[in-house]
Amino acid sequence: MIPSGELSVYLRGLVDEQGVYEVVVGVPRTLGGEVGFQARKVLTRLDALKTEFPGVRFVEWDERFTTRLAGSRRRRRVDHLAAARMLQEYLEARENL
């Protein structure tokens, strides 16, 4: 996990060193699919990243159920599994386009 205060520096390294041009961003919507407090925080930060990295495509992905699907073990492991699940869903959706 990258602390949010270090996100820009970390992402700059990925863009410059690894040629990253697309980033999938989990948006934690409410169970009803609406934008709540946490989602607003993510979207505000995402707007700043889009401005800072105009050459990177940021894809918003609904992450409502990924943590539940990943399980309920230790929080850090669950976060990693949820992120992997979210990315898998995104890649599968891309294949179906």
N, C-alpha and C positions, 0 to 999 in steps of 0.2 A: 504494500500500500504506500502511496506517495502522499505525504501531507499536502493539503491544499495550498499552503504557502510556497511550496516547492514545485508545484505543478507546471508552471510556465517554463522554468529552467529545465525540468525533466523532459517536457515535451519538445523544447527547443533542441535538446540533445538527440532525441529520436528523429526529429525532422531532419536535422543537419547530418547526423551520422548514419542513420538507417534508411533515410529516404521515405519516412512515413508520410503518406498523403491522405489517409483516411482514418478517422477515429470514431469508434462507436461509443456513445455516451448514454449510460443508463439514466433514465428519468423516472424517479420514484413516484408515480402517480398514485392517487388514492384508489381504493378498491373499485370505486365508481368510474375510474378513468379520468378524474379531474386533476387539475394542477393544485396541489396543496402547498403548504409551507416549505417542505423539503424540496419539492420539485421546482418551486420558484427560485430557491437558492441555487439549485443546479443550473437552471436556465439563465439566471443572471450571470453566473460564472461562465457559462457556455457562450453567451453573447460577447463577453470580454475576450475569450479565447478565439472566437471567430474573427474579431478585429485584429488581434495580435498575430494570428496565423492565417492570413487570407488565402494562402495556397493549399490549405488543408481542408478537406471535406469532413465536417462533423455530422454524424448521423445520430439523431435522437432515437433511443430505443426504449420502449416501455419495459421497465424492470419489475413491475408489480409482483409477479409470481416467482421470480427467479430464486429468491432467498428461500421461500417455502419449498420449492422443488429441490433445492440443494440440500436441504435437511436442517437440523437444528443443533448440530454439534458446536464446537468452539466457534466463537464469532469470527475470528480471522479466517479460519478455514472455510466457514460458510460463505464469507464474502468472496473468497477466491473461487469457490465452486459456483456461486451465483454469477460471477463475472464470466466464468467459462461457459455457463449455460446460456447467458445472454448473447455471447459472441457466437455460440453454436446456432442459436435461433436466427441470428442475423445472417450468418453464412448460408443456412438452409433457405431462408427467404430469398436471398440473392440468386441462388441456383434456380429458384422457381420463377424468376422474372422472364 
